[in-house]
């Protein structure tokens, strides 16, 4: 009887250990198998400026008077940070020496060309370089919390997660969410399984400025340990404790 109880207890513990392990099927990326969703491939769409976005620009001209005037205006705001110009609620931005210019809904390249055309009306040899100032994304949940800089165009979800230190094993890879601003409309919430290989070139693949990436805790993560070595240590200590208890019980006098 004692032997059967010991064997049953060991089998029960083994089942618990095996079901409490993080396998490659659960956390591996770029998977192609049944049970993993498939996403359609869509063309990349460049980011378009929204209300409250901020831009920075550099004007290049041989006209020293204009150059010095603009430089002096920018230095008045801050000596440590670049001067940025916010897009107002009507979609326009106020640039020194120019009338309000409508930039909402334009890509960075289109906004640069628009600003260049406006400057060339008063400075024939003008050249302009424009960039989005608030080119950041935010992360929350089991991949850490913080704000990070988008350092390149077409930055992917994998590159973004690498900057944060990747998703913890306890993170729910099946339900990664991106909250994406949508101009004056309510934010768009994109939910996807990051383990799927078909995420490449899908609408979930690229990160845009002002995105918020959220990864929640996987249900049942409390009962799992990070690695097989941890499981081995757990089962070894548990078996030792079980054997000790079973050997001790017959010696107890009730």
HELIX and SHEET records of a PDB file:
HELIX    1   1 UNK A    2  UNK A   19  1                                  18    
HELIX    2   2 UNK A   24  UNK A   27  1                                   4    
HELIX    3   3 UNK A   64  UNK A   75  1                                  12    
HELIX    4   4 UNK A  108  UNK A  120  1                                  13    
HELIX    5   5 UNK A  157  UNK A  164  1                                   8    
HELIX    6   6 UNK A  173  UNK A  175  5                                   3    
HELIX    7   7 UNK A  197  UNK A  199  5                                   3    
HELIX    8   8 UNK A  221  UNK A  223  5                                   3    
HELIX    9   9 UNK A  228  UNK A  249  1                                  22    
SHEET    1   A 3 UNK A  85  UNK A  86  0                                        
SHEET    2   A 3 UNK A  54  UNK A  60 -1                                        
SHEET    3   A 3 UNK A 127  UNK A 132 -1                                        
SHEET    1   B 2 UNK A  92  UNK A  93  0                                        
SHEET    2   B 2 UNK A 101  UNK A 102 -1                                        
SHEET    1   C 5 UNK A 146  UNK A 149  0                                        
SHEET    2   C 5 UNK A 136  UNK A 141 -1                                        
SHEET    3   C 5 UNK A 212  UNK A 215  1                                        
SHEET    4   C 5 UNK A 176  UNK A 182 -1                                        
SHEET    5   C 5 UNK A 185  UNK A 192 -1                                        
END                                                                             
